[in-house]
């Protein structure tokens, strides 16, 4: 038998068993748009699975405040995971992207409920061997708190990309971007930008949000990546996460901004490499 033919057969066998190593791409992925019942209506989601695998771990990917599931950082991460034989499920939170609900009604607690609904959906998919979570900015906070609520036994590993734990202090100060308000008596709606209005419930719930207290209930493998040039969420918030996780590690990217716009591919690959190391052992 020719060496090339033997290699193809061997690769096919490893793929079927779901034990291919990191960075090995089949050149094909299966991607389909789906809807999932969320806390405030239907959630728009995209399920991406590696072609040729019967079983695979899956990572739920969560966007940040005012973001959506199709941002370059998140789609690049999904593609990198697929190359490693890892499925992903990214979705729009209520009031964001193509999901139902009003942005004005969005709060961190109801985003956590969205994430729990998505977890339940993902955990029941055929072929999924484990579920992990990744989140950017506010999605990082939701990831950390959801993992804490669900527990280490249910969530295999987590990655937090510039997690916006500063949102509690911002709510206490009565500040969102360049807007200021009375945090003790917030208006029904706060105009932020592009016609978006932040609701008073967001502020009320954020002021007392037990971010680190809830997040610390999770003690699986955790990875934080943060830019030292992030002026939206200082990198010290990721360092604090590291202190509460026994199995946590932090990667600081010199001069990088909040959205990892200077090296989006590099940030996505760092997160994918973490998951590959955890999930493809």
KADA-V969820 format. One record per pair of residues at least 12 apart in sequence whose ideal C-beta (glycine too) atoms are under 8 Angstrom apart, sorted by the first residue. I is the first residue (numbers start at 1). J is the second residue. Records with the same first field share a line. If there is no record, write none. Layout:
BEGIN
I = J ; J
END
This chain:
BEGIN
11 = 24
12 = 52
15 = 50 ; 52 ; 53 ; 85
16 = 52 ; 53 ; 54
17 = 54 ; 55
18 = 53 ; 54 ; 55 ; 56 ; 85 ; 129
19 = 280
20 = 53 ; 84 ; 85 ; 280
21 = 276 ; 280
22 = 84 ; 273 ; 276 ; 277 ; 280
23 = 83 ; 84 ; 276
24 = 83 ; 84 ; 85
25 = 82 ; 83
26 = 50 ; 51 ; 52
28 = 51 ; 52
29 = 48 ; 49 ; 50 ; 51 ; 79 ; 82
30 = 48 ; 49 ; 50 ; 51
31 = 46 ; 47 ; 48 ; 49
32 = 46 ; 47
33 = 45 ; 46
34 = 46 ; 47
36 = 91 ; 117 ; 118 ; 121
37 = 117
38 = 93 ; 94 ; 99 ; 100 ; 101 ; 113 ; 114 ; 117 ; 118
39 = 94 ; 110 ; 111 ; 113 ; 114 ; 117
40 = 94 ; 95 ; 100 ; 101 ; 102 ; 105 ; 106 ; 110 ; 114
41 = 94 ; 99 ; 100 ; 101
42 = 99 ; 100
43 = 91 ; 92 ; 93 ; 94 ; 99 ; 100 ; 114 ; 117 ; 118
44 = 69 ; 91 ; 92 ; 97 ; 98 ; 99
45 = 69 ; 89 ; 90 ; 91 ; 92 ; 118
46 = 69 ; 70 ; 78 ; 89 ; 90 ; 91
47 = 87 ; 88 ; 89 ; 125
48 = 78 ; 79 ; 81 ; 82 ; 87 ; 88 ; 89 ; 90
49 = 82 ; 87 ; 127
50 = 82 ; 83 ; 85 ; 86 ; 87
53 = 85 ; 127
54 = 127
55 = 127 ; 128 ; 129
56 = 85 ; 86 ; 87 ; 127 ; 128 ; 129
57 = 86 ; 87 ; 128 ; 129 ; 130 ; 131 ; 132 ; 156 ; 275 ; 279 ; 280
58 = 86 ; 87 ; 88 ; 89 ; 122 ; 125 ; 128 ; 130 ; 131 ; 132
59 = 81 ; 86 ; 87 ; 88 ; 89 ; 131 ; 132 ; 133 ; 134 ; 159 ; 275
60 = 88 ; 89 ; 90 ; 91 ; 115 ; 118 ; 119 ; 122 ; 131 ; 132 ; 133 ; 134
61 = 74 ; 77 ; 78 ; 88 ; 89 ; 90 ; 91 ; 133 ; 134 ; 135
62 = 90 ; 91 ; 93 ; 111 ; 115 ; 133 ; 134 ; 135 ; 136 ; 139 ; 140 ; 142 ; 143
63 = 90 ; 92 ; 93 ; 96 ; 97 ; 135 ; 136 ; 137 ; 139
64 = 135 ; 136 ; 137 ; 138 ; 139 ; 140 ; 164
65 = 137 ; 138 ; 164 ; 167
66 = 96 ; 103 ; 192 ; 196
67 = 96 ; 97 ; 136 ; 137 ; 139
68 = 92 ; 96 ; 97 ; 98
69 = 90 ; 91 ; 92 ; 97
70 = 97
71 = 136
72 = 264
73 = 136 ; 161 ; 259 ; 260 ; 264 ; 267 ; 268
74 = 90 ; 136
75 = 90
76 = 264 ; 265 ; 268
77 = 134 ; 268 ; 271 ; 272
78 = 90
80 = 268 ; 269 ; 271 ; 272
81 = 272 ; 275 ; 276
83 = 272
84 = 272 ; 275 ; 276 ; 280
85 = 280
86 = 272 ; 275 ; 276 ; 279 ; 280
87 = 127 ; 128
89 = 118 ; 121 ; 122
91 = 114 ; 118
93 = 106 ; 111 ; 114 ; 139 ; 142
94 = 106 ; 110 ; 111 ; 114
103 = 196 ; 197 ; 198
104 = 189 ; 197 ; 198 ; 199
105 = 199 ; 201
106 = 199 ; 202
107 = 199 ; 201 ; 202 ; 205 ; 206
108 = 138 ; 141 ; 142 ; 145 ; 167 ; 202 ; 205 ; 206 ; 209
109 = 205 ; 209
111 = 138 ; 139 ; 142
112 = 142 ; 145 ; 146 ; 149
115 = 133 ; 142 ; 143 ; 146
116 = 146 ; 149 ; 150
119 = 131 ; 133 ; 146 ; 150 ; 154 ; 155
123 = 154
130 = 156 ; 279
131 = 154 ; 155 ; 156
132 = 155 ; 156 ; 157 ; 158 ; 159 ; 275 ; 278 ; 279
133 = 146 ; 147 ; 155 ; 158 ; 159
134 = 158 ; 159 ; 160 ; 161 ; 271 ; 275
135 = 158 ; 159 ; 160 ; 161 ; 163
136 = 161 ; 162 ; 259
137 = 161 ; 162 ; 163 ; 164 ; 232 ; 233 ; 258
138 = 164 ; 167
139 = 161
140 = 160 ; 161 ; 162 ; 163 ; 164 ; 165
141 = 163 ; 164 ; 165 ; 167 ; 211
143 = 158 ; 159 ; 160 ; 163
144 = 158 ; 160 ; 163 ; 165 ; 211 ; 214 ; 215 ; 218 ; 222 ; 241
145 = 211 ; 214 ; 215
147 = 215 ; 218 ; 220
148 = 214 ; 215 ; 216 ; 217 ; 218
149 = 214 ; 217
150 = 218
151 = 217 ; 218
152 = 218 ; 219 ; 220
155 = 218 ; 220
156 = 220 ; 221 ; 278 ; 279
157 = 220 ; 221 ; 222 ; 223 ; 274 ; 275 ; 278 ; 279
158 = 218 ; 220 ; 221 ; 222 ; 223
159 = 222 ; 223 ; 224 ; 225 ; 271 ; 274 ; 275
160 = 222 ; 223 ; 224 ; 225 ; 238 ; 241
161 = 224 ; 225 ; 226 ; 260 ; 267 ; 271
162 = 225 ; 226 ; 227 ; 230 ; 232 ; 233 ; 235 ; 238 ; 258 ; 259 ; 260
163 = 224 ; 226 ; 233 ; 237 ; 238 ; 241
164 = 232 ; 233 ; 237
165 = 211 ; 212 ; 233 ; 237 ; 240 ; 241
166 = 232 ; 233 ; 234 ; 237
167 = 206 ; 209
168 = 206 ; 207 ; 208 ; 209 ; 211
170 = 206
171 = 183 ; 202 ; 203 ; 206 ; 207 ; 209
172 = 207
174 = 186 ; 203
176 = 190 ; 192 ; 198
177 = 192 ; 193
179 = 191 ; 192
181 = 203
183 = 203 ; 207
186 = 200 ; 203 ; 204
187 = 200
188 = 200
190 = 203
212 = 240 ; 241 ; 244
215 = 241 ; 244
216 = 244 ; 245
218 = 245
219 = 245 ; 246 ; 247
220 = 247
221 = 247 ; 248 ; 278
222 = 241 ; 245 ; 247 ; 248 ; 249
223 = 248 ; 249 ; 250 ; 251 ; 271 ; 274
224 = 238 ; 241 ; 242 ; 248 ; 249 ; 250 ; 251
225 = 238 ; 250 ; 251 ; 252 ; 253 ; 260 ; 267 ; 270 ; 271
226 = 238 ; 250 ; 251 ; 252 ; 253 ; 256
227 = 252 ; 253 ; 254 ; 255 ; 256 ; 257 ; 258 ; 260 ; 262
228 = 252 ; 253 ; 254 ; 255 ; 256
229 = 254 ; 255 ; 256 ; 257
230 = 256 ; 257 ; 258
231 = 257 ; 258
232 = 257 ; 258
233 = 258
235 = 252
238 = 250 ; 252
249 = 274
251 = 270
253 = 266 ; 267
END
